[in-house]
Amino acid sequence: MATSGAGDLRIAGVTKTFESFTAVDDIDLDIPRGSFFALLGPSGCGKTTTLRMVAGLDAPTRGSILIGDRDITTLKPHQRNVNTVFQSYALFPHLDVLDNVAFGLRRRGDKDWKTKTHEALELVQLGHISGKKPAQLSGGMQQRVALARALVNRPDVLLLDEPLGALDLKLRRQMQIELKRIQSEVGLTFVHVTHDQEEAMTMADSIAVMNAGKVEQLGDCATLYEHPTSAFVANFLGQSNLLKVAILGSADDGLVPAATHGTALSISAEHLPPGATEVWLGVRPEKLHLGVGGGPNRLEGMVTDASFTGVATQYLVRMPWGQELTVTQPNDGSGRARVGDNVTLSWSPRQGFILPASEAADAGTEVEGG
């Protein structure tokens, strides 16, 4: 369904300043043609402004935006082959589903509008309700109509601005799967703006995590989650336990001796900065094992909270120095700890990640959307 002129979307050195406020600060992104790409971050981080500049609704202060070899930086919205799906749907209430989807094609005098419209409706599995008005549809169906209306124009790039934000949780998860299916089927470039970490990881091939107008880290979902390069990314993309660790020696068989609050540990040398004497050691809650058996590293603590969530139980375990660690354990019938129990936490050295000690451990934990 993609057009022959489509190519990679490139955002090169783009900055957007509003009077004294810099919303987007010198970002570079190269989004491969046919990929599902997510701009993830809290409100005010610059992700929607970036999307608006690609759509032509805002002009960059500096930098350029290209689709393939075509520079679209200064083109008006209707001159660039880009469509946007908004959270608000923006459907015409007086038109039925068929006419809503066909609106753009008919305005341009496309003689094949009817065939293309029916194809787009079948793609979003709404061919059977083409005669209904938007008010007769559920929120999920209205979102699919808005998606079909954008897809029928065969854009080089489809922009999704928090498109699932108005849906309830169950429907939102269903639509995440549907959006990924549709993107794979049509092969268009999707650029999805969201503050929802789970949503981004469910759908995107790669993610740019934005913070204060800059790209903090860019990569595939697994790399961002397993190997964040900043405390902001570690905390914003899921939960993290960060332990201040002193380095006590050199690597032996890929492991480095270390200690936290007087307790000896081993950490992986793989991502340890040369010459570091102190770092943050990050361990995700599901990597911690409640009880001996998860790895050679051991910490003793007391359970202060236990929350049953169905497939798992989430614990807070207070360390002797007062820090509480979050532990997620599957409910596999092996028994659960109770509040007040003294427990041992263990984990494998290679299941942790390293961050600079100079960073604030709570970066990314108190932002809106995080």
N, C-alpha and C positions, 0 to 999 in steps of 0.2 A: 504493500500500500504506500510505501515511501516513494517520494518523487526522485527522478533521475538526478536532480541537482543537489540532493541532500549530501551532507558530509559531516565530519566531526564538528561539534560545537566548541569553539575556542573563545575563552574569555582571557584577554591578555592585558595585564597591568591595569585593571579597571579600578577606579576610585570614584566614589560618589559623595560629594560634600553638600550639605544643606546649611548655608550660612556658616556658622562656626562648628557645626557637628558633622563628623565624618561617619557616614553610615556604612560605607564599604571602603576598605583601605588596601588598595594595591593588590588585588587578588588575581591569581592565575589559575585557570581550570581548563583542562582538555578533556571533553566528554565524548567518548567514542560514539560514532554513529550506531544506532540500533541498541544502545544500552539503556538500562533503567538506573538513573542517577538520582541520588537524594542530597539535598542541602538540608542539613540537620543542625538545629541550635535553638537556644531560648529566644523569647520575644526580644526584639531590638538588636539582634546580632548581625543583621544585614542580609539575611537570606531572602526575604521578600523583596527588598530593594534590588538585589541581584536579579531575581526573576523578572521584575518590572523592567529592568534595563534590557534583558534579552527580548522581552515582549515589545519593547519600544515605547512603553508608557513613561519611562524616565530616561533621561540622557546621561551617560557617564560624564563626570567632570574631566576625567582623563582615562586613557586606555581605549581598547578596541574590542569588538565582538564580531566573530566570523562564524559562518556556517560553511564548511568546506573552504573554498578559496574566496568566497563572497563576503566582503565586509558589509555588515548590516548596521554598524554603529549609529549612523545618522539617518537611517531609513525610517519612515513613518510606519506605525504598526501594520497598516494594510499592505505595505510594500514588502514586508518580510514574511516568508511562509512559516509562520509560527502561530499556534493557537493556544489558548489558556482555558483551563477548567478551574473555576473558583468554588469556594466552599458554599457560596450562596446560590449556585446553580444558574441563576439569571435566565430562567425560561420565560417564554411569552405565555401568560396565563390564558389568553384568548385563542391560542392556536393549539391544535392537537399535537400529539407526539410526532407524527409524520411531518407536519409542516414546521415544527420547531427544528427538527434535524435538517430539513431541506432548505431552511431559510436562506443560508448563505449561498448555496448552489443556485437557487432560483433567482436571487438578486444578480448573480453574475451571468445569468442566462444559460446555465449549463443544461444542454438538451437531454443529458443522461441522468438528470437529478433523481428521478424516481428509482432507477435501478441502484444507484449509489446509496440512496437513503435507506432502501430496504436492506442492502448489504450491511450497512453500519448498524442498523437495528438488530439484525440477526447476530452480528458480532457480539453485541452486549445482551443478547438473549431477550429482546423486547419486541420482536416482530409481531407478536400476538396482541399487543396493546397499542398499535400505531394510531388507532382512532380515538384514544382517550385524551382528556385534558390533564395538564400537570396537577391540578387540584385533586384529581381522582387517584393519584399515584402516591406510594409510600416514599419516604425520603431516599431510600436506596434506589428505587426505580427512577426518581427524578435525577439522581446523580448519574445513573447510567444513560439517561437521555442527554444530559449535558455532555457526557463523554462521547456519545455517538455523534452529537452535533459538531464536536471538535474534530473527531476522527474522519468524518465524511469529507472534510476539506483536504485530506491527505497532506498534513503539514510536515515539514522537515523536522520540526521539534514540537513536542506537545508539553506544555508547562502545566503543572498541577500545583495549585496554591492551596494547601491545607484542604484538599477536596473531601476528606472524610470526617472533618472536625465536627460536623453537625449530626453525625449518625451515632446511635447508641453502640455500646461496646461489641455486642454480638454481631450486629450488622456491619460494623466497621471492620471486624476481622474477616467476615465473608467477602467484603469488597476488596480487602487487601489481596486476597487470593485471586479474585476476579480481575483486578487491575494487572496483576503480574501475568495472568493467563493471556489477557488481551494484548499486553505489550509484546509478549513472546510471539503471539500469533501474527501481529501486524508488522513487527520488526522496526517500529519507529523509535526515535530517541525520546524517552520520557525524562523530564527533569521535575522532581517532586520536592516541594518545600514542606517541611514538617518540623514540629518540636517533639514529636512522639518517637522515642528511640526504638521501641518495639516495631512500630510501623515501618520505620526506615530499614531496619534489619530484616524484616519479613519480605520486603519487596525489592530492595535495591541491589544491583550488582556491585556498586561502589558508592561510598558516602563521603561527603566533605562536611566535617564538623566545624561550624563557624562560631566565633566568639568575638564580640566587640569589633565587628567589621572585617576580621581576618579569618583565614582558614587555619584552624589549629592543627588539623591532621586530615589527610586524604588517604583512603584505601578501601579494600574490601571489608566486609562486615567482620570476618573472623580476625583479621589483622588488627583492626581498631579495638576489638573487644579483648583479644588476648595480649596485645602488645601496644597499649596506648603510650604516646610519647609525652603526655602532659597530664597533670592532676585533673585539669578541667575535663579532658576527654575521658579519663578513667572514671570520674564521678558522674559525668553527664550520660555516658553510654553504659547504663547499668549501675550496679552497686560495687563499691570497692572497699576493702580493708587496707589501710595504709599504715605500716609499721616503720618507725624511725630505726634504722639499722646502722651499726658501726661495722666497717670492714676491718677484719683482724689479720688478714694474711693474703697470700697470693693463691691463684687457682691451682687446683689439683684434680685432674680428671674432669675438668669442666665445672667444678664446684669451688666456691670461695667461702672460707670460714668467716662468720659474722656473729653479731649478737644484738639482741634488742632487750633493753632494760635488764641486762645481766643474764639473759637466757641465750645459750649458744644455738646458732642456726647454721644451715648451709644454704647458700643461694647460688643460682646459676650465673656463670661468668659471661654468658652470651651477650647480654646487653649492658654489662657493667662499664661505665665510663672509665677510661684509663686514669689511674691515679686517684680515683674517688676514695675518700675516707669515711664518708657518711652518705646514705641514700635513703629514699623511701622504698620499701618493699611492699608491692601491692599483691594481694591475694583475693580473688573473687570468692563470694560467699559459698558457691557450690563446689569450690576446690578444697574447702576446709572439711575435714572429716571429724565428726563428733565421736571421739574414742580413738584408741590406738589402732593403727592399721592403714592410715592414709598416706604415710610417708615418714621420713626420719625426723622432720622438724616437729617439735612438741611445745605447746603452751598450755598452762593450767589456768582454769578460770571457773566462774560460777554463772549459771544460767539465770538471767534476770527477766527474760521474757520469752514466751513460746507462742507463735501464731500459726495455727493450722490453716493451710490454704488449699487443701484437697490433695493434690499430687505430692505436695511437700510440706514440711514444717520449717518456719523461719525462726531462728533463735537469736537472741542477743546474749553474748557471753562476756562478762566483765573480767578484765585482766587485773592482776594485783596492783598495777599502777593506775587503775581507774578507767582506762580506755575500754569501750565496748566494741566487740567484733561481731559482725553479722555472719551467721552460718545458715546455709540452706541445705536441708537433708531430705531426700526422697522418702515418702511414706511407703516403704517396701516391706512392712511387717516386722522389722527388726527391733521395734520398740522405740519409744520417744523419751527424751529427757524431760524433767519437770523443773519449774522455776525453783531455784534454791539448790539444785544439784551441782556438785563440784564435778567438772568434766575436763577431759583432755582434748585439745584440738591438735590435729596433725595434718600435714600436707607434704607433697613432693616439692623439692627445691625447684624443679623445672616448671612448676605450675604457677610461679609468681612472675611479676614483672617489676622492672626497676625504673624509678623516676628520680630526677635531681632533688637533693635535699633542700635546695633553695626555694622550691615551690611551696605554696600554701596547700596544706593537706585537704582543706575544705573547698578548694576551687571547683566550681561547677555544681555544688550541692544545694545552693540556696537561690539559684536563678529560676525565674518563671519558666515552667515547662520541664524543669529538671526534677 
